[in-house]
Amino acid sequence: MLMRRIGGSQLSREPSRISKKVLEIKPSGIRRFFDLIIGRDDVISLGVGEPDFPVPWRIREEMIYSLEKGITSYTSNQGLPQLREAIVEYYKKFGVESHPNNVVITTGVSEGVDIALRALVEEGDGVIVPEPAYVSYKPLAYLAGAEVAEIPTTPDFKLSYEDLVRARKSMRVKAIILCYPNNPTGVSFSRKELEEIADAAIEMDAVVLSDEIYAELTYEGTHISIASLNGMEDRTVILSGFSKAFAMTGLRVGYIIAPDDILDAVLKIHQYCMLCAPVTAQIGAIEALKNGEDEMERMRAEYLRRRNFFVRRLSKILDVRMPEGAFYVFPSIKETGLSSEEFAERLLFEKNVAVVPGNAFGDCGEGYIRCAYAVHMEKLREAADRIEDFVNSLK
């Protein structure tokens, strides 16, 4: 049925031509607050999880040189062989033995999550999402046809064996999405905790989608990939990339490491929806793995310094857990009597500091806010002063 205009007004179609699933998905709570501060130089943003460092010069130089040589073509769907080989070698540090044929280069980790879910999920399959969780997991699982089971993990933000057993009783679980160090909480897992999650995954014959994009930004102990545990090599899809540890966010280069059958399915979707990741970014990623570790460690040390400072300041006025990785703090604001959105909006409009309300990451995030400390120390110090003033004004 065509649109008709009557008296200058436009009548909408009935029923809507937009997919019901898309209509039911809520807009990202992160982006809503990001849109509020666009063009405002007076706001200190602790809202968007993006490194404030530029891409390290050696990586940029290699990409510039590749452009000067005219390397701007498609790569294979799976990605440059040299990059896939370098990823396999690199991931040995996290205990994973793989093969270049089990790696596909994606346009960021977000694409990786999307195509991994679509490769695995049939209509009605159960997908477990521990919350608070990154905002894309639940919508992408829903779009793939999954029945999503949200497992609240507050107040310790840890997923347990018992949590998974309870979820199993209500559905056939096909996949578990695990993110650690976690966005938004900064929580990570010990080997013992991962072994309990692995035991549950094996018992329910589920695949773990392990988002390890913050693996290098682990401050307490050493990151352990769940794929390295006994029985998990064949039931883990590793999702990672270069955005966070190497400050390459806008270059959009990530990767999937997966068992043969899952990799084949993922690659089939990737070749139709994306074709290949940008060649310039892939070349930069090769350089990052070859010669970027010193710069990465320098950035990691600075994040650690900021974490220690910011948590120390926030702990004077709010209940806050020390994050074990990533670059987020997830303090409770329950004692203020404000909801997460009220707190975030008033902090923005009264003190010009942007944070993300915790309920953007799931219902159990209500009563919390996410603060990204990936900003210069001078701004972080000023933000801490303003947050303290705001909280004290509520008393």
VENFENNOR-V477846 format. One record per backbone hydrogen bond with DSSP energy under -0.5 kcal/mol. CO is the residue of the C=O (numbers start at 1). NH is the residue of the N-H. Records with the same first field share a line. If there is no record, write none. Layout:
CO: NH / NH
This chain:
4: 11
6: 9
9: 6 / 11
19: 23
20: 24
21: 25
22: 25
28: 32
29: 33
30: 34
31: 35
32: 36
33: 37
34: 37 / 38
35: 38
37: 40
39: 41
40: 43
43: 45
44: 46 / 354
46: 372
48: 50
56: 59 / 60
57: 61
58: 62
59: 63
60: 64
61: 65
62: 66
63: 67
64: 68
65: 69
66: 71
67: 70
70: 72
76: 79
78: 105
80: 84
81: 85
82: 86
83: 87
84: 88
85: 89
86: 90
87: 91
89: 92
90: 93
91: 94 / 96
92: 95
94: 225
95: 97
96: 98
99: 102
100: 103
102: 258
104: 256
106: 108 / 254
107: 111
108: 112
109: 113
110: 114
111: 115
112: 116
113: 117
114: 118
115: 119
116: 120
117: 121
122: 125
125: 147
126: 174 / 175
127: 149
128: 177
129: 151
131: 153
134: 137
135: 139
136: 140
137: 141
138: 142
139: 143
140: 144
141: 146
142: 145
145: 124
146: 148
147: 127
148: 150
149: 129 / 151
150: 152
151: 131
153: 156 / 157 / 158
160: 164
161: 165
162: 166
163: 167
164: 168
165: 169
166: 169
167: 170 / 171
168: 171
171: 173
172: 126 / 174
174: 207
175: 128
176: 178 / 209
177: 130
178: 211
182: 184 / 186
186: 324 / 325
187: 181 / 182
190: 194
191: 195
192: 196
193: 197
194: 198
195: 199
196: 200
197: 201
198: 202
199: 203
200: 204
201: 206
202: 205
207: 176 / 209
208: 210 / 237
209: 178 / 211
210: 212 / 239
211: 180
212: 215
214: 217 / 326
216: 218
217: 326
219: 221
225: 228
226: 229
229: 232 / 233
232: 235
233: 236
235: 208
236: 238
237: 210
238: 257
239: 212
240: 255
242: 246 / 248
243: 249
244: 247
246: 56
248: 251 / 252
249: 252
253: 242
254: 106
255: 240
256: 104
257: 238
259: 263
260: 264
261: 265
262: 266
263: 267
264: 268
265: 269
266: 270
267: 271
268: 272
269: 272 / 273
270: 274 / 275
274: 276
278: 282
279: 283
280: 284
281: 285
282: 286
283: 287
284: 288
285: 289
286: 290
287: 291
288: 292
292: 296
293: 297
294: 298
295: 299
296: 300
297: 301
298: 302
299: 303
300: 304
301: 305
302: 306
303: 307
304: 308
305: 309
306: 310
307: 311
308: 312
309: 313
310: 314
311: 315
313: 316
314: 317 / 318
318: 320
319: 332
321: 323
324: 219 / 220
325: 328
327: 373
329: 371
331: 369
332: 319
333: 336 / 338
334: 337
339: 343
340: 344
341: 345
342: 346
343: 347
344: 348
345: 349
346: 350
347: 351 / 353
348: 352
352: 44
353: 355
354: 46
356: 370
357: 360
358: 361
359: 362
361: 132 / 133
362: 365
363: 366
365: 368
367: 333 / 334
368: 358
369: 371
370: 356
371: 329 / 373
373: 375
376: 379 / 380
377: 381
378: 382
379: 383
380: 384
381: 385
382: 386
383: 387
384: 388
385: 389
386: 390
387: 391
388: 392
389: 393
390: 394
391: 394
392: 395
